[in-house]
């Protein structure tokens, strides 16, 4: 029985691999990513629209109020004001990454303290409070009321007193190595 070889595609004589697309390499919540789109894209839109990490909130085009804060190399940073081009080689932690940053899958003591102190209100500003508080606790293990009041966050629900209590509770738990 004769086979019809005319229907088969010709074998390529040379295979040329596609080069890796140039981009901006960074880590987000411990995972490696390469952004190959517009380098001027704000980090906030990359997190929310590309990675579907929607904990970080849009707080206005200037980042006022702190709802859009993330940690970039340990420093609280406005995600709306930070273009992807500034993040090459950087480590970003979002509110979703706080629990995972400890590696055990449990809530971070700060997150648990916010729950225990009912420091959540409507919840819109909570991710930014958690990020700003985390940076504060990383540099000051025993923050004063003035230190806490100096955080850049706004809460229109009036949870500032409970937020202060939550941060102090978390500081105590972190010193003791407990959950909160």
N, C-alpha and C positions, 0 to 999 in steps of 0.2 A: 504494500500500500504506500503510495507516494505521499510525502508531506508537503504542504504548501508553505514554504519558508518566506514567501513574499509578505505574509501577514504579520510577521514578527518584526519589531523595531530593530533597527541596526544597533549593534553594540557601540557604545561610545568609545572612541579611541583615547580620549583623555578626560579625566574627571578633575574638575577644578572645584575645590571646596569653597563655600561661601565664607568670607572673613567674618570674624566676630564684629558685631556692630560696635562702634565707638560709643561710649556713654559715660555716665557718672556712677561710679561704684560707691556704695555705702551700705551700712548695716542698719536695719530697723528691727528693734526688738530681738536682736541676736541673729537675725536672718540676713543673708547677703542679697542685695538687689543691684540691678544695673538699670538706670534710667536712660533711655535712648531717645527721649522726646525733647521738647523745647527746654533748654537749660534755664530759661527765665521762669518756668512754671513754679509757682509757690509750692513749698513742701506740703502745705495744707491740702491742696487739690490732689497732689500725688498720693497722699495718705488716704484721703476720702474717696477719690474717684478711681484711682488705679488699683490700690491695694485693698480697698473696701474696709479700711480701718476708720470707722466713723466716730470714735470716742472723742477725738480732738474736734472742737467746734469752731465755727466761723463766728468771730466776735466783732466783725466790722473790718473794713478794708485796711485799717491801721493796726489791728490787733489790740485795740483798747479793751481793757477788762480782763484779759488773761485767759479767756476761754480756749484760745488756740495754742496754749503753751505745750511744748514738748521739751524733753531733755536732749540737747545736742552736746555730746562729749561731757555730759554731766551738768550742763548749764541750761537753765530754763530759757527757752528761746521761742519767739513768736513764729509759728509755722506759716502764717500768712505773709509775713515780712521776710521770709527766708527763701530765696530762689534755690532751686535744685543745684545750680552751678556752684553754690557755696558749700555744698555738702560732700564733695569728693573725699573719700576716705574717712568720713565721720561716722560716729555711732549715734543713732537716734533711738530714744526710748519714748514711746507714747504711753498713754494711760493703760492701754491694753497690755503693755509690756511690763508694768510694775510687778505684777504677781510672778510672771515668768522670769524676771530678772533675778529672783531668788532661787530659781531652778527647781522648786519643789511643787509647783502648781497651786500652792495655797495663796490666799490673799496676802498682800504685803501688810505688815502691822498698821501702816498708815491707812490703807483701804479699810481694814477691819475697824480701826478707830473711828473713821468717818461713819461707818454703819452704826457702831455702838453708840455714838454721840448724836445720831440722827442729824448729821451735818450735811444734808443733801438738798433740802428744799425742792425746787423743781428739777434739779439735776443738770441744768444746762451748763452752769459754771463749774460743776464738780470736777470734771477732768483737769481743768486748768488749775484749780485749787490743789489737787493732788500732786500735780507736777511741780508747781511752785513750792509746795510744802516739802516735797521730796528733796528738792535742791537745798532748801533751808536746812533740813535735818541732816543732810550730807555734810554741810559745812558748819553747823552749829547743833550739837547734840542736846542742848538745853536752851531752846529759844525763849526769849522773854515776850511779854505781850507786845512790846514795841517792835521786836523783830517780826512777829507774826503780822502785826498791823501794817508793817512796811511792805508786805507782799503786794504785787501789782493787780490782784484780782478784785473783781466786783461781784457782789451777789445782790440782786434786786429783791430776793426773797427774805433777806434779813437774817441769814444763817451765820453771820460773822462770829457771833459769840460761841455757837456750837462748833464752828470750824476751829476757833482758837482752842477750845477744850479738846477737840479731836487731835490736833497737832501735839498738844502737850501729852495727851494719853499715848499717842504713838511714840513720842520721844522717850517716855518712861518705859514703854514696852521694848523699844529697840535697845535701850541701855541694859535691860534685864535679859534680852534675848528671847522674850516671849512674844505671843501673838498679838496682844493688845488687850 
